[in-house]
């Protein structure tokens, strides 16, 4: 590699790194100004009293949590159905999916 091509390569690399650092700093500044420093809640908000919905069922295997007042369940959009009586057994279902069969839904014990 000749000296001029090496110098051009290093100069171009330095500009690329400086640009990436500037974009990264901009992203951090935007993230810290969002929501007063509190992380945004991701997921679906479901009524905790609703029956026959996968996200409030004892057998639904997705990530979820209950609000402090136990009025809502915040759930990821997809989770596994672990109810052997369900037609959706061992398949991915949405948290807000209405159960097709009545009588097989069991209220999540945390609620």
Backbone as numpy.savetxt, mean C-alpha at the origin, in Angstrom:
# Nx Ny Nz CAx CAy CAz Cx Cy Cz
42.20 4.37 -23.93 41.34 5.54 -23.93 42.25 6.77 -23.93
41.97 7.71 -24.79 42.79 8.91 -24.87 42.44 9.87 -23.73
43.35 10.81 -23.46 43.15 11.76 -22.37 41.91 12.63 -22.58
41.64 13.05 -23.82 40.48 13.93 -24.08 39.17 13.18 -23.89
39.10 11.93 -24.31 37.85 11.19 -24.13 37.61 10.85 -22.66
38.69 10.58 -21.93 38.57 10.31 -20.50 38.08 11.57 -19.77
38.64 12.72 -20.13 38.25 13.99 -19.52 36.78 14.29 -19.83
36.34 14.06 -21.06 34.94 14.29 -21.44 34.01 13.34 -20.68
34.45 12.10 -20.53 33.64 11.13 -19.80 33.47 11.55 -18.34
34.57 11.95 -17.69 34.50 12.37 -16.29 33.65 13.64 -16.13
33.77 14.56 -17.07 32.99 15.79 -17.01 31.50 15.48 -17.16
31.16 14.60 -18.11 29.76 14.21 -18.29 29.21 13.46 -17.10
30.03 12.61 -16.49 29.60 11.86 -15.31 29.34 12.78 -14.14
30.20 13.77 -13.96 30.03 14.72 -12.85 28.74 15.51 -13.03
28.42 15.90 -14.26 27.18 16.64 -14.51 25.96 15.75 -14.23
26.05 14.50 -14.60 24.95 13.56 -14.37 24.72 13.36 -12.87
25.80 13.21 -12.11 25.68 13.02 -10.66 25.11 14.27 -9.99
25.57 15.44 -10.43 25.06 16.69 -9.86 23.57 16.85 -10.16
23.14 16.50 -11.36 21.72 16.58 -11.71 20.87 15.63 -10.88
21.36 14.40 -10.69 20.63 13.43 -9.88 20.51 13.89 -8.43
21.59 14.49 -7.90 21.56 14.99 -6.52 20.56 16.13 -6.38
20.50 17.00 -7.38 19.54 18.12 -7.33 18.11 17.62 -7.36
17.82 16.63 -8.21 16.47 16.07 -8.28 16.10 15.36 -6.99
17.06 14.66 -6.40 16.82 13.97 -5.15 16.51 14.96 -4.03
17.26 16.05 -3.97 17.01 17.07 -2.94 15.63 17.69 -3.11
15.21 17.90 -4.34 13.89 18.45 -4.62 12.80 17.50 -4.14
12.98 16.21 -4.37 12.01 15.21 -3.92 11.91 15.14 -2.41
13.02 15.25 -1.69 13.02 15.23 -0.24 12.31 16.47 0.31
12.52 17.62 -0.32 11.87 18.84 0.13 10.37 18.75 -0.05
9.90 18.17 -1.14 8.47 18.01 -1.36 7.87 17.02 -0.38
8.57 15.94 -0.08 8.05 14.92 0.83 7.94 15.45 2.24
8.89 16.29 2.67 8.85 16.79 4.04 7.77 17.84 4.24
7.32 18.49 3.15 6.28 19.51 3.29 4.88 18.92 3.16
4.74 17.63 2.90 3.45 16.99 2.72 2.84 16.59 4.05
1.63 17.04 4.32 0.85 16.56 5.45 1.40 16.92 6.82
2.19 17.95 6.94 2.69 18.35 8.24 3.61 17.33 8.88
4.31 16.54 8.08 5.26 15.58 8.60 4.65 14.22 8.92
3.35 14.08 8.81 2.71 12.80 9.07 2.66 11.99 7.79
2.96 10.69 7.85 2.90 9.89 6.63 1.46 9.75 6.15
1.31 9.74 4.83 -0.02 9.58 4.25 -0.50 8.15 4.48
-1.78 7.99 4.70 -2.37 6.66 4.90 -2.65 6.06 3.53
-2.09 4.90 3.27 -2.31 4.22 2.01 -3.26 3.07 2.22
-4.14 2.89 1.29 -5.06 1.78 1.37 -6.50 2.23 1.28
-7.39 1.29 1.45 -8.82 1.54 1.39 -9.36 1.70 2.81
-10.25 2.64 2.97 -10.91 2.82 4.26 -12.28 2.15 4.19
-12.47 1.13 4.99 -13.72 0.36 5.00 -14.46 0.60 6.31
-15.77 0.62 6.24 -16.59 0.72 7.44 -16.43 -0.57 8.24
-16.00 -0.45 9.49 -15.74 -1.63 10.31 -17.01 -2.42 10.63
-18.16 -1.78 10.55 -19.41 -2.46 10.84 -20.02 -3.17 9.64
-19.42 -2.98 8.48 -19.97 -3.60 7.27 -19.69 -5.09 7.25
-20.70 -5.86 6.96 -20.56 -7.30 6.85 -20.47 -7.73 5.40
-20.05 -8.97 5.18 -19.92 -9.56 3.85 -18.94 -8.82 2.95
-17.93 -8.19 3.54 -16.86 -7.54 2.78 -15.55 -8.23 3.18
-14.74 -8.57 2.19 -13.52 -9.33 2.46 -12.60 -8.68 3.49
-12.41 -7.37 3.44 -11.48 -6.68 4.32 -11.86 -6.70 5.79
-13.12 -6.99 6.11 -13.55 -7.06 7.51 -13.78 -8.50 7.96
-13.42 -9.45 7.13 -13.63 -10.87 7.44 -12.43 -11.46 8.18
-12.69 -12.35 9.10 -11.66 -13.03 9.88 -10.69 -13.79 8.97
-11.14 -14.28 7.84 -10.33 -15.15 6.98 -9.52 -14.40 5.93
-9.71 -13.07 5.79 -9.01 -12.33 4.74 -7.56 -12.12 5.15
-6.64 -12.45 4.26 -5.21 -12.43 4.58 -4.44 -11.29 3.96
-4.96 -10.10 4.00 -4.23 -8.94 3.50 -3.75 -8.07 4.64
-2.90 -7.10 4.30 -2.43 -6.17 5.33 -3.53 -5.17 5.64
-3.82 -5.00 6.91 -4.89 -4.10 7.34 -4.66 -3.68 8.78
-5.29 -2.59 9.14 -5.25 -2.13 10.53 -6.57 -1.46 10.86
-6.86 -1.37 12.14 -8.11 -0.78 12.61 -7.80 0.63 13.09
-8.70 1.57 12.80 -8.53 2.93 13.28 -8.64 2.94 14.80
-8.17 4.02 15.42 -8.16 4.11 16.89 -9.56 4.01 17.48
-10.55 4.57 16.78 -11.92 4.51 17.29 -12.67 3.25 16.86
-11.97 2.36 16.17 -12.51 1.09 15.67 -13.72 1.27 14.76
-13.81 2.41 14.10 -14.91 2.66 13.17 -14.56 2.30 11.74
-13.26 2.24 11.44 -12.82 1.95 10.08 -11.68 0.94 10.08
-11.59 0.20 8.99 -10.47 -0.69 8.73 -9.73 -0.11 7.54
-8.44 0.13 7.70 -7.62 0.59 6.59 -6.92 -0.64 6.05
-7.20 -0.99 4.79 -6.72 -2.24 4.23 -6.00 -2.01 2.91
-5.02 -2.87 2.65 -4.41 -2.88 1.33 -5.46 -3.33 0.34
-5.23 -3.07 -0.90 -6.26 -3.37 -1.89 -6.44 -4.87 -2.15
-5.40 -5.68 -1.97 -5.50 -7.11 -2.28 -5.03 -7.97 -1.11
-5.64 -9.14 -0.97 -5.25 -10.09 0.07 -5.78 -11.47 -0.28
-5.28 -12.48 0.40 -5.68 -13.86 0.13 -6.94 -14.21 0.91
-7.82 -14.95 0.25 -9.00 -15.50 0.93 -8.60 -16.84 1.53
-8.75 -16.97 2.83 -8.37 -18.19 3.53 -9.58 -18.94 4.09
-10.76 -18.63 3.57 -11.98 -19.28 4.03 -12.26 -20.49 3.14
-12.14 -21.71 3.66 -12.35 -22.90 2.83 -13.78 -23.04 2.30
-14.73 -22.33 2.88 -16.12 -22.41 2.41 -16.41 -21.44 1.26
-15.48 -20.54 1.00 -15.70 -19.50 -0.01 -15.31 -19.97 -1.42
-16.00 -19.43 -2.42 -15.64 -19.71 -3.82 -14.29 -19.08 -4.16
-13.87 -18.06 -3.38 -12.62 -17.35 -3.62 -11.45 -17.92 -2.82
-11.64 -19.08 -2.21 -10.61 -19.70 -1.36 -9.29 -19.82 -2.12
-8.20 -19.38 -1.49 -6.84 -19.42 -2.03 -6.65 -18.57 -3.28
-7.42 -17.51 -3.41 -7.23 -16.56 -4.50 -7.08 -15.16 -3.91
-6.52 -14.26 -4.71 -6.41 -12.87 -4.28 -7.74 -12.18 -4.46
-8.17 -11.46 -3.45 -9.41 -10.70 -3.53 -9.16 -9.27 -3.07
-9.97 -8.37 -3.57 -9.89 -6.98 -3.15 -10.50 -6.84 -1.76
-9.99 -5.89 -0.99 -10.49 -5.69 0.38 -11.95 -5.27 0.39
-12.38 -4.55 -0.63 -13.76 -4.06 -0.66 -14.69 -4.96 -1.47
-14.23 -6.18 -1.78 -15.05 -7.11 -2.54 -16.20 -7.64 -1.68
-17.38 -7.63 -2.24 -18.57 -8.18 -1.58 -18.54 -9.70 -1.74
-18.79 -10.42 -0.67 -18.79 -11.88 -0.74 -19.96 -12.38 -1.56
-19.70 -13.42 -2.36 -20.73 -13.95 -3.25 -21.72 -14.85 -2.51
-21.26 -15.54 -1.50 -22.12 -16.46 -0.76 -22.45 -15.85 0.60
-23.69 -15.93 0.99 -24.07 -15.42 2.32 -23.86 -16.51 3.37
-23.62 -16.07 4.59 -23.49 -17.01 5.70 -22.09 -17.53 5.96
-21.11 -17.18 5.16 -19.75 -17.67 5.39 -18.83 -16.60 5.95
-19.27 -15.34 5.97 -18.46 -14.25 6.49 -18.40 -14.32 8.00
-17.21 -14.18 8.55 -17.02 -14.14 10.00 -16.33 -12.82 10.32
-16.87 -12.09 11.30 -16.32 -10.78 11.67 -14.89 -10.93 12.19
-14.00 -10.06 11.74 -12.60 -10.06 12.16 -12.56 -9.87 13.67
-11.83 -10.72 14.37 -11.83 -10.74 15.84 -11.32 -9.44 16.46
-10.52 -8.67 15.77 -10.01 -7.40 16.29 -11.13 -6.37 16.38
-12.14 -6.51 15.55 -13.26 -5.57 15.56 -14.20 -5.92 16.70
